[in-house]
Amino acid sequence: MEVSPSSSEDTSDTSQQQCSFSISDNHRLYLVPFRWWKEAEGGCGDPDGGTKKKRGVLYDALPASSLYAGPMKILNSIFKSDLAFNLIKKEEEDDDNYVSENNGGEDRDINGVSGRNYALVSADMWLEALKWHSESKGTAKASEDDMTDVYPLQLKLSILQDTNTLGVRISKKDNAVECFRRACKIFSIESEVLYIWDFSGQTANFLLNDNSKNTKDFPRQPEQDILLELQVYGLSDLIKNKDMKKDDVNVIKGSLKMNGCMSMRSEKGSLGLTGLQNLGNTCFMNSSLQCLAHTPKLVDYFLGDHRKEINHDNPLGMNGEIAMAFGDLLKTLWAPGATAVPPRTFKSKLAHFAPQFSGFNQHDSQELLAFLLDGLHEDLNRVKCKPYVEAKDGDGRRDEDIADEYWQNHLARNDSIIVDVCQGQYRSTLVCPVCRKVSVTFDPFMYLSLPLPSTSLRTMTLTLVSTDGSAQPNPVTVSVPKQGKFEDLVNDLRNKCSLGNHQTLMVAEVYNNHIIRFLGDPADSLSLIRDDDRLVAYKLQKDYHKFSQIVFVHQQIEKQAFGLPLVACGEIVKGHDIRDLYFKVLKAFTIKAKNSSTENNGNMPTEDEDEETKNESCSDYEIKFYLSDDNGNVKGCEIVMDELLNSSELTGRVNIVVCWSDKNKMVEEYDQRLLRSPAEIYKPALFSKRPQESISLYKCLEAFLKEEPLGPEDMWYCPGCKKHRQASKKLDLWRLPEILVIHLKRFSYSRFLKNKLETYVDFPIHDLDLSTFVAYSNGRSSHRYMLYAISNHYGSMGGGHYTAFIRHDGDRWYDFDDSHVSPIDEDRIKTSAAYHTQFSLQSKSWLAAM
């Protein structure tokens, strides 16, 4: 039974308060025929695993109006279309005597199932009873019809004041149409009496908890509701006997969408096809959990008696709480008749032991998976007292002997189901570039994080602008390595622009008609530049640093900036020097200049024509100049043309706002097409559709295992040189695990931004052969793997959504999208959204068990 608020994050003020009891997700309540339960109990003793039979608590079901006007009666008057009744606790009565006195219920149907006497049992009790009935029919396991005959009902309970009475309300809006229709037939109490026996003890807990609150310090609040989900089983025959339409039965037995979860109970092997509710940005958690919850051997392990291996004394563990929470959740996901599960208990435990995952922000599913694998290992570590082990130098011994020694040392401290199936070993070789000292170590790994190498080129468009007015701005398109550096961009620009030896480029990013930053570090990654960024390359003299560099921003008085920011260099003494520089660089945008350029076969106007244009411009326009900061905020008063300027304000880069009193005049004289904002780095409309980059998983493995120098921040202390050296490092796969988790490094981080690679990685589904990548066979004849799970991330770094594709029931694939579970064709599971993949050693045996 799931007992939970409809929304744990809903803090809105409502007249009807709701509460929940601390009942773990796997303790479901089942409503079953009373006779069906008693037959199993009589045949196998206590189906709950004990020797003593359970005593039941008997309730009479009566219309809500039969009692005083309590909360449920009031609610029933408001929600007239809802089903409401009261459960009144009877005095202690032996259920065996009750069966005998009532001859098992005179209103039984032909199958011996009582139609008016029901039993409430726990999930474990129901499973044991189901097993007994299946064996009594001569079958080894529950039949397909048993699995399809389970469906959920959402109920609200209210403890009625001063009575041993539970008010029950079943609402249309909380249940699927067919489920609510069934409930109306099952709980029909207008014409005949209905009795419910509670063998689970949960209703008594509700009443006990309520009575314990009825004190001076904790007055009872009759308006509170208990929200719970009830699983109904074995009552289809009753409904058919009450003239249920055949089509309605087929709807329930077929594919029925209930409470946001696609349930396909009629399919063979439907166990495990259970979604996880999104509690608020928890799709990252749901995706990783579904991948683990469908991992071979881990499923068998956690569905079995895993608690006997809980290590409560491990200081590196979490007192077994993460393992127990995961095990309970996995049992719930694999329970017959399960609907979408709200993983609140697990989320609470996760936030307690890993505060980085607390709250309701989006997180990385791979980071969650890594934490969970490590946490499960420590909680289930069979080693109670870890011995101290010291790694020894190879001293010329064989790698096989050194690797075995490292592995045995590792097992002496780490021994769990996670180590058994998920951990491998790789060889790390370091070579000193000076003395050539070689160091070999063997380290365990839980997963492989593979880079996504890229050899393709990236198309980038920038706007080239002169700083002396000698040429009109024009877009320049270059091709650079996708994972290249800023110096690659500048070098290609130089070639495209035919720069002279005395010229250089100043590249800036423009946003909202302002320069927001200048790019200058040659080592900066081009991945920092997004497709919708706008870059301008200003062409200037190499000795520009000897002069003031003026950045002009156009603005109409009391309005926002407009047009392309301009840059000019020169000596500045008085205000008119700034004005002259402005009109000098602006001359390339004049319509006269454009016409003259056309008439002169592309050449710009002569110096005399330029001087004439400048004088006309200066006299005709009402323009004001102001000093500003980098954000375009004006500093001080208007610059006076004939006054000397403060030299301290004119060093380096100077920002000037140019205010036009009449923009219409500027529109008449200057080409607005040339002045408009620069082009985007990449605009799909300007080019043919950009092809999706594709790379094989094997290429990613090669990039991961290739030899490369350590970074300056990862210097290695060479025992030969007795100094830190930038050694070369080479990794090799040495020992492969039974379950191989491969993480694709799609996300890159820098000081400025995060970036996601959308590269399509082509990976085998049925035959991932790693034989050529393993340095040592370790006695294994095959290193072939079969894909069984994919965690997908759709969207960008700023947001997005996680799902999972899971192989289930042989070669069938399913899309687990939070609460929704639906089939998906195998040819659709490979996408550029794949983030981490999980493989199992190639074997058909585990698939048959899933």
TALINBEL-V525585 format. One line per field, one symbol per residue. phi: phi as a letter, one per 20 degrees, with the letter a starting at -180 (. if undefined). burial: b if it has 16 or more other ideal C-beta (glycine too) atoms within 10 Angstrom, else e. Layout:
phi: ???
burial: ???
//
This chain:
phi: .ddbffbfdedfecfdfcccdfcffeeeddecfgfgffffffecmefeoeeeffeedecedcgfffdffegffffffedfeeecbdddfefgbffffffffelmnfefefemefedcdcdcfffffffffffffffendebffffffeecbececcdceffmcecdeccddffecfgfffffffffdfcfdbfcdcddeenfffffffffffeecfecffdfffddebddedcmdffffffemffffffffffeedeclndedcfeefmffnecedfeepldfffffffffffcegmffffffeefffdfdedffeeclmfffffffffffffdffmfdgdeefffgfffffecgfdfmcefceffffffffffffgffdffeecffeccfdfflmffggffffffffffffdcbbfffgdddcbcedddcffdemfdcccccfcebdddfdfcdeddecdcdecedcmebffbfcdcdcggdfdffffffffgffelfefedbcdecedblmceeadebfgefffffeefefcdcdeebffefffcfdddedebegmcffbmefdcbcredcdfffffffffffeffeffffffffffelnefgfffffffffffffeedeccdcfbefenefdmeffefeefefffedemedecedeefcffffffecffffefgfffgbcgfecfgffffcbeffffffffeffbfffgedgdeefeembfcefeccdcfdceefdddddefedccbfdbdcdeegedecfedbeedgfdefbflmeeccdccfcbcedcdodffaqbdcbdcfblndedceedlfecbfbfffdeecfegdccccdgfaeffffee
burial: bbbbbeeeeeeeeeeeebebeebbbbbbbbbbbbbbbbbbbeeeeebbeeeebbebbbbbbbebeebeebbbbebbeeeeebbbbbbbbeeeeebeebbeeeebbeebeeeebbbbbbbbbbbbbbbbbbbbbeeeeeeeebeeebbbbbbbbbbbbbbbeeebbbbbbbbbebbbebbbbbbebbbebeeeebbbbbbbebbeebbeebeeeeeeeeeeeeebbbbbbbbbbbbbbbbeeeebeeeeeeebbeebebbebbbebbbeebbbbbbbbbbeebbbbbbbbbbbbbbbbbbebbeeebeebbbeebeebbebbbbbbbbbbbbbbbbbbbbbbbbbbbbebbeebbeebeeeebbbbbebbbbbbebbbbbbbeeeeeeeeeeeebeeeebeebbebbbebbeeebbbbbbbbbbbbbbebbbbeeeebebbebebbbbbebbbebeeebebbbbbbbbbbeebbeebebebebbbbbebbbebbbeebeeeeeebbbbbbbeebbbeeebeeeebebbbbeeebbbbbbbbeeebeebbbbbbbbbbeeeeebbbbbbbbbebeebbbbbbbbbbbbbbbbebbbebbeeeeeebbeeeebeebbeebeeeeebebbbbeeebeeeeeebeeeeebeeeebeeebbbbbbbeebeebeebbbeebbebbbbbbeeeeeeeeeebebebbbbbeebbeeeebeeeeebebeeeeeebebebebbbbbbbbbbbbbbebebeeeeeebbbebebebbbeebebeeebeeeeeeeebbbbbbbbbbbeeeeeeebbbbbbbbbeebbbbbbbbebeebeeeebbebbbbbbbbbbbeeebbeeb
//
